[in-house]
Amino acid sequence: MNPAVGILEVYGLVCAFLAADAGCKAADVTLENFDKNKPANADSLPVPLLVTIKFRGSVADVEAAMEAAMETAKGLTGIVQHHIIPNPTDDTCKMLKISAFDKK
């Protein structure tokens, strides 16, 4: 059984760092690599870069981390989407390691 994963997509890297910090302080979770996306409509967004935060841990800890991170993000640039996967498959866990920040 794999640890739960919480996926939170926010506007901007600063928001992502602050939200991730709040989530990690609120619960016993670890972070996977951040990911980024610059959508086609980037110019119409509050910040032109979307960043995905990925928390790992028990379901209860991921829920607590997500709650704290979302509260922080709401006070900054905002939330795009959020989801919790209680028991991700092995293939999903492999995909969590992929990050566009690794691309040049």
Phi and psi restraints in degrees (range 20) as a CNS / XPLOR table:
assign (resid 1 and name C) (resid 2 and name N)
       (resid 2 and name CA) (resid 2 and name C) 1.0 -89.9 20.0 2
assign (resid 2 and name N) (resid 2 and name CA)
       (resid 2 and name C) (resid 3 and name N) 1.0 148.7 20.0 2
assign (resid 2 and name C) (resid 3 and name N)
       (resid 3 and name CA) (resid 3 and name C) 1.0 -59.7 20.0 2
assign (resid 3 and name N) (resid 3 and name CA)
       (resid 3 and name C) (resid 4 and name N) 1.0 150.6 20.0 2
assign (resid 3 and name C) (resid 4 and name N)
       (resid 4 and name CA) (resid 4 and name C) 1.0 -61.7 20.0 2
assign (resid 4 and name N) (resid 4 and name CA)
       (resid 4 and name C) (resid 5 and name N) 1.0 158.5 20.0 2
assign (resid 4 and name C) (resid 5 and name N)
       (resid 5 and name CA) (resid 5 and name C) 1.0 -130.2 20.0 2
assign (resid 5 and name N) (resid 5 and name CA)
       (resid 5 and name C) (resid 6 and name N) 1.0 135.2 20.0 2
assign (resid 5 and name C) (resid 6 and name N)
       (resid 6 and name CA) (resid 6 and name C) 1.0 -111.5 20.0 2
assign (resid 6 and name N) (resid 6 and name CA)
       (resid 6 and name C) (resid 7 and name N) 1.0 129.6 20.0 2
assign (resid 6 and name C) (resid 7 and name N)
       (resid 7 and name CA) (resid 7 and name C) 1.0 -117.3 20.0 2
assign (resid 7 and name N) (resid 7 and name CA)
       (resid 7 and name C) (resid 8 and name N) 1.0 121.1 20.0 2
assign (resid 7 and name C) (resid 8 and name N)
       (resid 8 and name CA) (resid 8 and name C) 1.0 -127.8 20.0 2
assign (resid 8 and name N) (resid 8 and name CA)
       (resid 8 and name C) (resid 9 and name N) 1.0 119.6 20.0 2
assign (resid 8 and name C) (resid 9 and name N)
       (resid 9 and name CA) (resid 9 and name C) 1.0 -104.7 20.0 2
assign (resid 9 and name N) (resid 9 and name CA)
       (resid 9 and name C) (resid 10 and name N) 1.0 126.5 20.0 2
assign (resid 9 and name C) (resid 10 and name N)
       (resid 10 and name CA) (resid 10 and name C) 1.0 -128.8 20.0 2
assign (resid 10 and name N) (resid 10 and name CA)
       (resid 10 and name C) (resid 11 and name N) 1.0 169.9 20.0 2
assign (resid 10 and name C) (resid 11 and name N)
       (resid 11 and name CA) (resid 11 and name C) 1.0 -89.8 20.0 2
assign (resid 11 and name N) (resid 11 and name CA)
       (resid 11 and name C) (resid 12 and name N) 1.0 113.0 20.0 2
assign (resid 11 and name C) (resid 12 and name N)
       (resid 12 and name CA) (resid 12 and name C) 1.0 93.1 20.0 2
assign (resid 12 and name N) (resid 12 and name CA)
       (resid 12 and name C) (resid 13 and name N) 1.0 151.1 20.0 2
assign (resid 12 and name C) (resid 13 and name N)
       (resid 13 and name CA) (resid 13 and name C) 1.0 -72.0 20.0 2
assign (resid 13 and name N) (resid 13 and name CA)
       (resid 13 and name C) (resid 14 and name N) 1.0 -38.5 20.0 2
assign (resid 13 and name C) (resid 14 and name N)
       (resid 14 and name CA) (resid 14 and name C) 1.0 -62.8 20.0 2
assign (resid 14 and name N) (resid 14 and name CA)
       (resid 14 and name C) (resid 15 and name N) 1.0 -45.3 20.0 2
assign (resid 14 and name C) (resid 15 and name N)
       (resid 15 and name CA) (resid 15 and name C) 1.0 -58.9 20.0 2
assign (resid 15 and name N) (resid 15 and name CA)
       (resid 15 and name C) (resid 16 and name N) 1.0 -41.9 20.0 2
assign (resid 15 and name C) (resid 16 and name N)
       (resid 16 and name CA) (resid 16 and name C) 1.0 -62.6 20.0 2
assign (resid 16 and name N) (resid 16 and name CA)
       (resid 16 and name C) (resid 17 and name N) 1.0 -44.1 20.0 2
assign (resid 16 and name C) (resid 17 and name N)
       (resid 17 and name CA) (resid 17 and name C) 1.0 -63.3 20.0 2
assign (resid 17 and name N) (resid 17 and name CA)
       (resid 17 and name C) (resid 18 and name N) 1.0 -44.5 20.0 2
assign (resid 17 and name C) (resid 18 and name N)
       (resid 18 and name CA) (resid 18 and name C) 1.0 -67.6 20.0 2
assign (resid 18 and name N) (resid 18 and name CA)
       (resid 18 and name C) (resid 19 and name N) 1.0 -40.1 20.0 2
assign (resid 18 and name C) (resid 19 and name N)
       (resid 19 and name CA) (resid 19 and name C) 1.0 -67.5 20.0 2
assign (resid 19 and name N) (resid 19 and name CA)
       (resid 19 and name C) (resid 20 and name N) 1.0 -42.1 20.0 2
assign (resid 19 and name C) (resid 20 and name N)
       (resid 20 and name CA) (resid 20 and name C) 1.0 -62.9 20.0 2
assign (resid 20 and name N) (resid 20 and name CA)
       (resid 20 and name C) (resid 21 and name N) 1.0 -41.5 20.0 2
assign (resid 20 and name C) (resid 21 and name N)
       (resid 21 and name CA) (resid 21 and name C) 1.0 -61.1 20.0 2
assign (resid 21 and name N) (resid 21 and name CA)
       (resid 21 and name C) (resid 22 and name N) 1.0 -45.4 20.0 2
assign (resid 21 and name C) (resid 22 and name N)
       (resid 22 and name CA) (resid 22 and name C) 1.0 -62.0 20.0 2
assign (resid 22 and name N) (resid 22 and name CA)
       (resid 22 and name C) (resid 23 and name N) 1.0 -42.5 20.0 2
assign (resid 22 and name C) (resid 23 and name N)
       (resid 23 and name CA) (resid 23 and name C) 1.0 -64.3 20.0 2
assign (resid 23 and name N) (resid 23 and name CA)
       (resid 23 and name C) (resid 24 and name N) 1.0 -41.9 20.0 2
assign (resid 23 and name C) (resid 24 and name N)
       (resid 24 and name CA) (resid 24 and name C) 1.0 -69.4 20.0 2
assign (resid 24 and name N) (resid 24 and name CA)
       (resid 24 and name C) (resid 25 and name N) 1.0 -30.7 20.0 2
assign (resid 24 and name C) (resid 25 and name N)
       (resid 25 and name CA) (resid 25 and name C) 1.0 -76.7 20.0 2
assign (resid 25 and name N) (resid 25 and name CA)
       (resid 25 and name C) (resid 26 and name N) 1.0 -24.7 20.0 2
assign (resid 25 and name C) (resid 26 and name N)
       (resid 26 and name CA) (resid 26 and name C) 1.0 -84.7 20.0 2
assign (resid 26 and name N) (resid 26 and name CA)
       (resid 26 and name C) (resid 27 and name N) 1.0 -20.1 20.0 2
assign (resid 26 and name C) (resid 27 and name N)
       (resid 27 and name CA) (resid 27 and name C) 1.0 -154.9 20.0 2
assign (resid 27 and name N) (resid 27 and name CA)
       (resid 27 and name C) (resid 28 and name N) 1.0 166.8 20.0 2
assign (resid 27 and name C) (resid 28 and name N)
       (resid 28 and name CA) (resid 28 and name C) 1.0 -86.0 20.0 2
assign (resid 28 and name N) (resid 28 and name CA)
       (resid 28 and name C) (resid 29 and name N) 1.0 80.6 20.0 2
assign (resid 28 and name C) (resid 29 and name N)
       (resid 29 and name CA) (resid 29 and name C) 1.0 -129.1 20.0 2
assign (resid 29 and name N) (resid 29 and name CA)
       (resid 29 and name C) (resid 30 and name N) 1.0 163.3 20.0 2
assign (resid 29 and name C) (resid 30 and name N)
       (resid 30 and name CA) (resid 30 and name C) 1.0 -119.1 20.0 2
assign (resid 30 and name N) (resid 30 and name CA)
       (resid 30 and name C) (resid 31 and name N) 1.0 163.7 20.0 2
assign (resid 30 and name C) (resid 31 and name N)
       (resid 31 and name CA) (resid 31 and name C) 1.0 -107.7 20.0 2
assign (resid 31 and name N) (resid 31 and name CA)
       (resid 31 and name C) (resid 32 and name N) 1.0 139.5 20.0 2
assign (resid 31 and name C) (resid 32 and name N)
       (resid 32 and name CA) (resid 32 and name C) 1.0 -88.2 20.0 2
assign (resid 32 and name N) (resid 32 and name CA)
       (resid 32 and name C) (resid 33 and name N) 1.0 175.9 20.0 2
assign (resid 32 and name C) (resid 33 and name N)
       (resid 33 and name CA) (resid 33 and name C) 1.0 -57.9 20.0 2
assign (resid 33 and name N) (resid 33 and name CA)
       (resid 33 and name C) (resid 34 and name N) 1.0 139.3 20.0 2
assign (resid 33 and name C) (resid 34 and name N)
       (resid 34 and name CA) (resid 34 and name C) 1.0 -65.8 20.0 2
assign (resid 34 and name N) (resid 34 and name CA)
       (resid 34 and name C) (resid 35 and name N) 1.0 157.9 20.0 2
assign (resid 34 and name C) (resid 35 and name N)
       (resid 35 and name CA) (resid 35 and name C) 1.0 -130.6 20.0 2
assign (resid 35 and name N) (resid 35 and name CA)
       (resid 35 and name C) (resid 36 and name N) 1.0 159.1 20.0 2
assign (resid 35 and name C) (resid 36 and name N)
       (resid 36 and name CA) (resid 36 and name C) 1.0 -131.7 20.0 2
assign (resid 36 and name N) (resid 36 and name CA)
       (resid 36 and name C) (resid 37 and name N) 1.0 158.4 20.0 2
assign (resid 36 and name C) (resid 37 and name N)
       (resid 37 and name CA) (resid 37 and name C) 1.0 -152.6 20.0 2
assign (resid 37 and name N) (resid 37 and name CA)
       (resid 37 and name C) (resid 38 and name N) 1.0 131.4 20.0 2
assign (resid 37 and name C) (resid 38 and name N)
       (resid 38 and name CA) (resid 38 and name C) 1.0 -113.4 20.0 2
assign (resid 38 and name N) (resid 38 and name CA)
       (resid 38 and name C) (resid 39 and name N) 1.0 98.3 20.0 2
assign (resid 38 and name C) (resid 39 and name N)
       (resid 39 and name CA) (resid 39 and name C) 1.0 -70.3 20.0 2
assign (resid 39 and name N) (resid 39 and name CA)
       (resid 39 and name C) (resid 40 and name N) 1.0 164.3 20.0 2
assign (resid 39 and name C) (resid 40 and name N)
       (resid 40 and name CA) (resid 40 and name C) 1.0 -58.9 20.0 2
assign (resid 40 and name N) (resid 40 and name CA)
       (resid 40 and name C) (resid 41 and name N) 1.0 -32.6 20.0 2
assign (resid 40 and name C) (resid 41 and name N)
       (resid 41 and name CA) (resid 41 and name C) 1.0 -94.0 20.0 2
assign (resid 41 and name N) (resid 41 and name CA)
       (resid 41 and name C) (resid 42 and name N) 1.0 27.9 20.0 2
assign (resid 41 and name C) (resid 42 and name N)
       (resid 42 and name CA) (resid 42 and name C) 1.0 -54.0 20.0 2
assign (resid 42 and name N) (resid 42 and name CA)
       (resid 42 and name C) (resid 43 and name N) 1.0 -36.9 20.0 2
assign (resid 42 and name C) (resid 43 and name N)
       (resid 43 and name CA) (resid 43 and name C) 1.0 -65.8 20.0 2
assign (resid 43 and name N) (resid 43 and name CA)
       (resid 43 and name C) (resid 44 and name N) 1.0 -21.5 20.0 2
assign (resid 43 and name C) (resid 44 and name N)
       (resid 44 and name CA) (resid 44 and name C) 1.0 -94.2 20.0 2
assign (resid 44 and name N) (resid 44 and name CA)
       (resid 44 and name C) (resid 45 and name N) 1.0 0.2 20.0 2
assign (resid 44 and name C) (resid 45 and name N)
       (resid 45 and name CA) (resid 45 and name C) 1.0 -91.1 20.0 2
assign (resid 45 and name N) (resid 45 and name CA)
       (resid 45 and name C) (resid 46 and name N) 1.0 159.4 20.0 2
assign (resid 45 and name C) (resid 46 and name N)
       (resid 46 and name CA) (resid 46 and name C) 1.0 -58.9 20.0 2
assign (resid 46 and name N) (resid 46 and name CA)
       (resid 46 and name C) (resid 47 and name N) 1.0 -36.3 20.0 2
assign (resid 46 and name C) (resid 47 and name N)
       (resid 47 and name CA) (resid 47 and name C) 1.0 -138.0 20.0 2
assign (resid 47 and name N) (resid 47 and name CA)
       (resid 47 and name C) (resid 48 and name N) 1.0 133.5 20.0 2
assign (resid 47 and name C) (resid 48 and name N)
       (resid 48 and name CA) (resid 48 and name C) 1.0 -76.0 20.0 2
assign (resid 48 and name N) (resid 48 and name CA)
       (resid 48 and name C) (resid 49 and name N) 1.0 7.7 20.0 2
assign (resid 48 and name C) (resid 49 and name N)
       (resid 49 and name CA) (resid 49 and name C) 1.0 -127.2 20.0 2
assign (resid 49 and name N) (resid 49 and name CA)
       (resid 49 and name C) (resid 50 and name N) 1.0 127.8 20.0 2
assign (resid 49 and name C) (resid 50 and name N)
       (resid 50 and name CA) (resid 50 and name C) 1.0 -97.5 20.0 2
assign (resid 50 and name N) (resid 50 and name CA)
       (resid 50 and name C) (resid 51 and name N) 1.0 135.3 20.0 2
assign (resid 50 and name C) (resid 51 and name N)
       (resid 51 and name CA) (resid 51 and name C) 1.0 -124.7 20.0 2
assign (resid 51 and name N) (resid 51 and name CA)
       (resid 51 and name C) (resid 52 and name N) 1.0 135.8 20.0 2
assign (resid 51 and name C) (resid 52 and name N)
       (resid 52 and name CA) (resid 52 and name C) 1.0 -107.1 20.0 2
assign (resid 52 and name N) (resid 52 and name CA)
       (resid 52 and name C) (resid 53 and name N) 1.0 126.1 20.0 2
assign (resid 52 and name C) (resid 53 and name N)
       (resid 53 and name CA) (resid 53 and name C) 1.0 -99.7 20.0 2
assign (resid 53 and name N) (resid 53 and name CA)
       (resid 53 and name C) (resid 54 and name N) 1.0 138.2 20.0 2
assign (resid 53 and name C) (resid 54 and name N)
       (resid 54 and name CA) (resid 54 and name C) 1.0 -128.2 20.0 2
assign (resid 54 and name N) (resid 54 and name CA)
       (resid 54 and name C) (resid 55 and name N) 1.0 109.6 20.0 2
assign (resid 54 and name C) (resid 55 and name N)
       (resid 55 and name CA) (resid 55 and name C) 1.0 -93.6 20.0 2
assign (resid 55 and name N) (resid 55 and name CA)
       (resid 55 and name C) (resid 56 and name N) 1.0 144.3 20.0 2
assign (resid 55 and name C) (resid 56 and name N)
       (resid 56 and name CA) (resid 56 and name C) 1.0 -127.6 20.0 2
assign (resid 56 and name N) (resid 56 and name CA)
       (resid 56 and name C) (resid 57 and name N) 1.0 141.6 20.0 2
assign (resid 56 and name C) (resid 57 and name N)
       (resid 57 and name CA) (resid 57 and name C) 1.0 163.5 20.0 2
assign (resid 57 and name N) (resid 57 and name CA)
       (resid 57 and name C) (resid 58 and name N) 1.0 -163.0 20.0 2
assign (resid 57 and name C) (resid 58 and name N)
       (resid 58 and name CA) (resid 58 and name C) 1.0 -67.3 20.0 2
assign (resid 58 and name N) (resid 58 and name CA)
       (resid 58 and name C) (resid 59 and name N) 1.0 160.8 20.0 2
assign (resid 58 and name C) (resid 59 and name N)
       (resid 59 and name CA) (resid 59 and name C) 1.0 -57.7 20.0 2
assign (resid 59 and name N) (resid 59 and name CA)
       (resid 59 and name C) (resid 60 and name N) 1.0 -45.8 20.0 2
assign (resid 59 and name C) (resid 60 and name N)
       (resid 60 and name CA) (resid 60 and name C) 1.0 -62.5 20.0 2
assign (resid 60 and name N) (resid 60 and name CA)
       (resid 60 and name C) (resid 61 and name N) 1.0 -42.2 20.0 2
assign (resid 60 and name C) (resid 61 and name N)
       (resid 61 and name CA) (resid 61 and name C) 1.0 -68.1 20.0 2
assign (resid 61 and name N) (resid 61 and name CA)
       (resid 61 and name C) (resid 62 and name N) 1.0 -40.8 20.0 2
assign (resid 61 and name C) (resid 62 and name N)
       (resid 62 and name CA) (resid 62 and name C) 1.0 -64.3 20.0 2
assign (resid 62 and name N) (resid 62 and name CA)
       (resid 62 and name C) (resid 63 and name N) 1.0 -40.4 20.0 2
assign (resid 62 and name C) (resid 63 and name N)
       (resid 63 and name CA) (resid 63 and name C) 1.0 -60.7 20.0 2
assign (resid 63 and name N) (resid 63 and name CA)
       (resid 63 and name C) (resid 64 and name N) 1.0 -44.3 20.0 2
assign (resid 63 and name C) (resid 64 and name N)
       (resid 64 and name CA) (resid 64 and name C) 1.0 -65.4 20.0 2
assign (resid 64 and name N) (resid 64 and name CA)
       (resid 64 and name C) (resid 65 and name N) 1.0 -42.2 20.0 2
assign (resid 64 and name C) (resid 65 and name N)
       (resid 65 and name CA) (resid 65 and name C) 1.0 -63.2 20.0 2
assign (resid 65 and name N) (resid 65 and name CA)
       (resid 65 and name C) (resid 66 and name N) 1.0 -44.5 20.0 2
assign (resid 65 and name C) (resid 66 and name N)
       (resid 66 and name CA) (resid 66 and name C) 1.0 -62.2 20.0 2
assign (resid 66 and name N) (resid 66 and name CA)
       (resid 66 and name C) (resid 67 and name N) 1.0 -42.0 20.0 2
assign (resid 66 and name C) (resid 67 and name N)
       (resid 67 and name CA) (resid 67 and name C) 1.0 -60.5 20.0 2
assign (resid 67 and name N) (resid 67 and name CA)
       (resid 67 and name C) (resid 68 and name N) 1.0 -47.2 20.0 2
assign (resid 67 and name C) (resid 68 and name N)
       (resid 68 and name CA) (resid 68 and name C) 1.0 -65.6 20.0 2
assign (resid 68 and name N) (resid 68 and name CA)
       (resid 68 and name C) (resid 69 and name N) 1.0 -42.8 20.0 2
assign (resid 68 and name C) (resid 69 and name N)
       (resid 69 and name CA) (resid 69 and name C) 1.0 -64.9 20.0 2
assign (resid 69 and name N) (resid 69 and name CA)
       (resid 69 and name C) (resid 70 and name N) 1.0 -41.8 20.0 2
assign (resid 69 and name C) (resid 70 and name N)
       (resid 70 and name CA) (resid 70 and name C) 1.0 -66.2 20.0 2
assign (resid 70 and name N) (resid 70 and name CA)
       (resid 70 and name C) (resid 71 and name N) 1.0 -38.8 20.0 2
assign (resid 70 and name C) (resid 71 and name N)
       (resid 71 and name CA) (resid 71 and name C) 1.0 -61.6 20.0 2
assign (resid 71 and name N) (resid 71 and name CA)
       (resid 71 and name C) (resid 72 and name N) 1.0 -42.3 20.0 2
assign (resid 71 and name C) (resid 72 and name N)
       (resid 72 and name CA) (resid 72 and name C) 1.0 -64.9 20.0 2
assign (resid 72 and name N) (resid 72 and name CA)
       (resid 72 and name C) (resid 73 and name N) 1.0 -47.6 20.0 2
assign (resid 72 and name C) (resid 73 and name N)
       (resid 73 and name CA) (resid 73 and name C) 1.0 -62.9 20.0 2
assign (resid 73 and name N) (resid 73 and name CA)
       (resid 73 and name C) (resid 74 and name N) 1.0 -37.9 20.0 2
assign (resid 73 and name C) (resid 74 and name N)
       (resid 74 and name CA) (resid 74 and name C) 1.0 -60.1 20.0 2
assign (resid 74 and name N) (resid 74 and name CA)
       (resid 74 and name C) (resid 75 and name N) 1.0 -33.9 20.0 2
assign (resid 74 and name C) (resid 75 and name N)
       (resid 75 and name CA) (resid 75 and name C) 1.0 -80.4 20.0 2
assign (resid 75 and name N) (resid 75 and name CA)
       (resid 75 and name C) (resid 76 and name N) 1.0 -6.2 20.0 2
assign (resid 75 and name C) (resid 76 and name N)
       (resid 76 and name CA) (resid 76 and name C) 1.0 -110.3 20.0 2
assign (resid 76 and name N) (resid 76 and name CA)
       (resid 76 and name C) (resid 77 and name N) 1.0 -113.9 20.0 2
assign (resid 76 and name C) (resid 77 and name N)
       (resid 77 and name CA) (resid 77 and name C) 1.0 -92.3 20.0 2
assign (resid 77 and name N) (resid 77 and name CA)
       (resid 77 and name C) (resid 78 and name N) 1.0 -17.2 20.0 2
assign (resid 77 and name C) (resid 78 and name N)
       (resid 78 and name CA) (resid 78 and name C) 1.0 112.7 20.0 2
assign (resid 78 and name N) (resid 78 and name CA)
       (resid 78 and name C) (resid 79 and name N) 1.0 173.2 20.0 2
assign (resid 78 and name C) (resid 79 and name N)
       (resid 79 and name CA) (resid 79 and name C) 1.0 -110.6 20.0 2
assign (resid 79 and name N) (resid 79 and name CA)
       (resid 79 and name C) (resid 80 and name N) 1.0 138.1 20.0 2
assign (resid 79 and name C) (resid 80 and name N)
       (resid 80 and name CA) (resid 80 and name C) 1.0 -93.8 20.0 2
assign (resid 80 and name N) (resid 80 and name CA)
       (resid 80 and name C) (resid 81 and name N) 1.0 -55.0 20.0 2
assign (resid 80 and name C) (resid 81 and name N)
       (resid 81 and name CA) (resid 81 and name C) 1.0 -151.7 20.0 2
assign (resid 81 and name N) (resid 81 and name CA)
       (resid 81 and name C) (resid 82 and name N) 1.0 161.5 20.0 2
assign (resid 81 and name C) (resid 82 and name N)
       (resid 82 and name CA) (resid 82 and name C) 1.0 -154.4 20.0 2
assign (resid 82 and name N) (resid 82 and name CA)
       (resid 82 and name C) (resid 83 and name N) 1.0 142.2 20.0 2
assign (resid 82 and name C) (resid 83 and name N)
       (resid 83 and name CA) (resid 83 and name C) 1.0 -151.9 20.0 2
assign (resid 83 and name N) (resid 83 and name CA)
       (resid 83 and name C) (resid 84 and name N) 1.0 151.8 20.0 2
assign (resid 83 and name C) (resid 84 and name N)
       (resid 84 and name CA) (resid 84 and name C) 1.0 -122.4 20.0 2
assign (resid 84 and name N) (resid 84 and name CA)
       (resid 84 and name C) (resid 85 and name N) 1.0 131.6 20.0 2
assign (resid 84 and name C) (resid 85 and name N)
       (resid 85 and name CA) (resid 85 and name C) 1.0 -110.7 20.0 2
assign (resid 85 and name N) (resid 85 and name CA)
       (resid 85 and name C) (resid 86 and name N) 1.0 108.6 20.0 2
assign (resid 85 and name C) (resid 86 and name N)
       (resid 86 and name CA) (resid 86 and name C) 1.0 -62.9 20.0 2
assign (resid 86 and name N) (resid 86 and name CA)
       (resid 86 and name C) (resid 87 and name N) 1.0 -39.6 20.0 2
assign (resid 86 and name C) (resid 87 and name N)
       (resid 87 and name CA) (resid 87 and name C) 1.0 -141.6 20.0 2
assign (resid 87 and name N) (resid 87 and name CA)
       (resid 87 and name C) (resid 88 and name N) 1.0 79.0 20.0 2
assign (resid 87 and name C) (resid 88 and name N)
       (resid 88 and name CA) (resid 88 and name C) 1.0 -65.5 20.0 2
assign (resid 88 and name N) (resid 88 and name CA)
       (resid 88 and name C) (resid 89 and name N) 1.0 149.4 20.0 2
assign (resid 88 and name C) (resid 89 and name N)
       (resid 89 and name CA) (resid 89 and name C) 1.0 -70.5 20.0 2
assign (resid 89 and name N) (resid 89 and name CA)
       (resid 89 and name C) (resid 90 and name N) 1.0 165.3 20.0 2
assign (resid 89 and name C) (resid 90 and name N)
       (resid 90 and name CA) (resid 90 and name C) 1.0 -59.9 20.0 2
assign (resid 90 and name N) (resid 90 and name CA)
       (resid 90 and name C) (resid 91 and name N) 1.0 -38.8 20.0 2
assign (resid 90 and name C) (resid 91 and name N)
       (resid 91 and name CA) (resid 91 and name C) 1.0 -65.9 20.0 2
assign (resid 91 and name N) (resid 91 and name CA)
       (resid 91 and name C) (resid 92 and name N) 1.0 -38.4 20.0 2
assign (resid 91 and name C) (resid 92 and name N)
       (resid 92 and name CA) (resid 92 and name C) 1.0 -63.8 20.0 2
assign (resid 92 and name N) (resid 92 and name CA)
       (resid 92 and name C) (resid 93 and name N) 1.0 -41.7 20.0 2
assign (resid 92 and name C) (resid 93 and name N)
       (resid 93 and name CA) (resid 93 and name C) 1.0 -60.4 20.0 2
assign (resid 93 and name N) (resid 93 and name CA)
       (resid 93 and name C) (resid 94 and name N) 1.0 -38.7 20.0 2
assign (resid 93 and name C) (resid 94 and name N)
       (resid 94 and name CA) (resid 94 and name C) 1.0 -62.7 20.0 2
assign (resid 94 and name N) (resid 94 and name CA)
       (resid 94 and name C) (resid 95 and name N) 1.0 -40.8 20.0 2
assign (resid 94 and name C) (resid 95 and name N)
       (resid 95 and name CA) (resid 95 and name C) 1.0 -66.9 20.0 2
assign (resid 95 and name N) (resid 95 and name CA)
       (resid 95 and name C) (resid 96 and name N) 1.0 -26.4 20.0 2
assign (resid 95 and name C) (resid 96 and name N)
       (resid 96 and name CA) (resid 96 and name C) 1.0 -63.7 20.0 2
assign (resid 96 and name N) (resid 96 and name CA)
       (resid 96 and name C) (resid 97 and name N) 1.0 -22.6 20.0 2
assign (resid 96 and name C) (resid 97 and name N)
       (resid 97 and name CA) (resid 97 and name C) 1.0 -78.8 20.0 2
assign (resid 97 and name N) (resid 97 and name CA)
       (resid 97 and name C) (resid 98 and name N) 1.0 -18.1 20.0 2
assign (resid 97 and name C) (resid 98 and name N)
       (resid 98 and name CA) (resid 98 and name C) 1.0 -74.2 20.0 2
assign (resid 98 and name N) (resid 98 and name CA)
       (resid 98 and name C) (resid 99 and name N) 1.0 138.5 20.0 2
assign (resid 98 and name C) (resid 99 and name N)
       (resid 99 and name CA) (resid 99 and name C) 1.0 -148.5 20.0 2
assign (resid 99 and name N) (resid 99 and name CA)
       (resid 99 and name C) (resid 100 and name N) 1.0 131.0 20.0 2
assign (resid 99 and name C) (resid 100 and name N)
       (resid 100 and name CA) (resid 100 and name C) 1.0 -72.4 20.0 2
assign (resid 100 and name N) (resid 100 and name CA)
       (resid 100 and name C) (resid 101 and name N) 1.0 -13.3 20.0 2
assign (resid 100 and name C) (resid 101 and name N)
       (resid 101 and name CA) (resid 101 and name C) 1.0 -66.1 20.0 2
assign (resid 101 and name N) (resid 101 and name CA)
       (resid 101 and name C) (resid 102 and name N) 1.0 -20.7 20.0 2
assign (resid 101 and name C) (resid 102 and name N)
       (resid 102 and name CA) (resid 102 and name C) 1.0 -75.7 20.0 2
assign (resid 102 and name N) (resid 102 and name CA)
       (resid 102 and name C) (resid 103 and name N) 1.0 -17.0 20.0 2
assign (resid 102 and name C) (resid 103 and name N)
       (resid 103 and name CA) (resid 103 and name C) 1.0 -81.1 20.0 2
assign (resid 103 and name N) (resid 103 and name CA)
       (resid 103 and name C) (resid 104 and name N) 1.0 145.9 20.0 2
